[in-house]
Amino acid sequence: MVCQQEELVTKVWDLYSQISSLESLKPSKDVNMLFTNLVLTCMPPNPIDVTKLSNKVQEMRSNLITLCGEAEGLLESHFSSILASYQNPVDHLNLFPYYSNYLKLSHLEFTILTQHSTQVPNQVAFVGSGPLPLTSIVLALFHLPNTCFHNFDIDPSANSKAQALIASNPDLSKRMFFHTSDVLNITNALKQFDVVFLAALVGMSKEEKVRVIEHLGKYMTPGAILMVRSAHGARAFLYPVVDPGDDLRGFEVLSVYHPSDEVINSVVIARKQDQIMAMNQYPIENNKGQGKNNNVILPFKCCDQDFQLQAFSPMVEELAIEEQL
């Protein structure tokens, strides 16, 4: 087992060295080949716990996640521009090489949502939507035809490209909105959303991720659903990890799904608790420098099946969002 993990780390480190030496991470033959090899290396189930690796490996992993995020953003931006060249971009989404994975992931997340919520959401937020907001588009087209989607991203050019994709669609253009804003600057407007999706690459470090989740926990309405994308095992070399037992304070964890196929992201589904429930679950006296509360028992409903998953203007932006809502 130790040899298997050492071999994995060695392979990942070698690929990291090659990727970090590239002049550009824009889509190209070399970039595509290296990242494909990296994904194939990290895809097989592996019991490795990245939090227990040496500081040197942890630093490499952190840098690699940043490189993966940059490459993913450039890939999505590239294909968003290609799609926008068509008269009706939504009719050509299958040009994106991983579109089928988004179809399966969105169907899964919708299924999970219906299992834990009796009402169809009226307002959904997607934090970190990027230039190619496929999750929002697929959910809006095939699963939630009467729901409004508010997409948040820190990059104005990403939102501009995303807006261009749905502008010619008479249905989506009325139900999808794009906000250039940092979620940490949005407060009361978050109370309007029945479901909030948190993209895997929002909060690249552990501290940033927890800060975003704590902010959502502070301002989301009790009973609202939070869907967080994470990573597990060797796949944690590609995406940040969310610890359901430690990072989701103020939320009741409903389910955790770890895929074992070619789609990388895990999915954590949680419900925002009211203040009294949260205080009972995480007593104040246990939070004063004590780290984890070992008495917490989370209601996991882990799946035993394989699933295919795959900073901004404050008050003015918030008022604009509330007006649209």
Protein Blocks (a to p, Z undefined) as FASTA:
>chain_A
ZZmmmmmmmmmmmmmmmmmmpfbfcdcfklmmmmmmmmmmmmpgcfbdfklmcfklmmmm
mmmmmmmmmmmmmmmmmmmmmmmmpmblmlmmmmpmklmmmmmmmmmmmmmmmmmocbdc
fbdcdehkbjblfklmmmmmmmmmmbccddddfblklmmmmmmmmmmpmklmmmcccddd
dfklpcklmmmpmbdcddfkgojbfklmmmmmmmmmmmmcghiacdddddehjllmmbcc
ddfklmmghiacfbdcddfbfbfbdcdddddddfklmmmmmgfklmgonlpafkbccddd
ddfbdcddddddfklmmmmmmmmZZ
